[in-house]
Amino acid sequence: MTNLWDLAATLRNNHRYVDLTHSFHAGQPRFHLLPDEERKTLFTVEEHGFAITQYSFVGQWGTHVDPPVHFVAGARTLDDIDVKQMILPLVVLDFSAEAAADADFTPSISDVEAWEARHERIPEGAFVALRTDWSERWPSPEAMANADADGVAHYPGWNTEVVQWLIDERDITAIGHETTDTDQGFVVSGGSLPTELLLLQHDRWQIELLANLKHVPATGALIVATWPKPLEGTGFPARAFAVLPADNE
């Protein structure tokens, strides 16, 4: 029988860790319809001997998880997502150069197939992250939105065709990205979220506003993504990190 303590020691000592999570705070980038965070100090160490802060924020706050129920009535809530789905093979599709050249970039199926030809086939059950290096713009809401003179946002994102292909042909478990939304900025500005809707309708989930993907290899890493367990939760800030071999620099 595998000694799990030895396995834990191996994971700690023979691997590196990359935090994929932004620290959240008031005034940070967010979906444009959401209210800002509020905090209230209830107790302090100096006055009471212990510190407690009351936090008020929407579930979709900072680096956060979107379960299927976020868009689909009666679908899986946060507490319905099995903990087995919180440790997954992590695939990082690096399209940062394309996003730097075109803020409206979105990958095609042929782009992903070309990525597989350079690396390896996306494994079944994987968490697929779209690397655009857009997280380098954090924590500026203006830089993240990248709006033009007409107020239309311009940032990269997924599209329905490639996400449908990832679901049908690679049977992925979840996706992630560095932007505030699944879809491209100009699509969101137009009042539509078609790719996010498609993903959640297929009983998948996602992590938005990921950080530090540039420090994770294209293949060979694991993602650990977890979050609190509110009953029938529709979204919550998440803590996600990557585990990769120590010799992978």
Salt bridges, closest charged atoms under 4 A:
ASP19 OD2 - ARG239 NH2 2.75
ASP36 OD1 - ARG30 NH1 3.85
GLU37 OE2 - ARG39 NE 2.18
GLU47 OE2 - HIS48 NE2 3.93
ASP66 OD1 - HIS64 NE2 3.48
ASP66 OD1 - HIS70 NE2 3.75
ASP94 OD2 - ARG131 NH1 3.05
ASP104 OD1 - HIS154 ND1 2.87
GLU116 OE2 - ARG170 NE 2.85
ASP133 OD1 - ARG131 NE 2.83
GLU136 OE1 - LYS214 NZ 3.22
ASP148 OD2 - HIS154 NE2 2.86
ASP171 OD1 - ARG204 NH2 2.70
GLU196 OE2 - HIS70 NE2 3.46
ASP203 OD1 - ARG76 NE 2.84
GLU208 OE1 - HIS64 NE2 2.95
GLU208 OE2 - HIS177 NE2 2.95
GLU249 OE2 - ARG16 NE 3.78
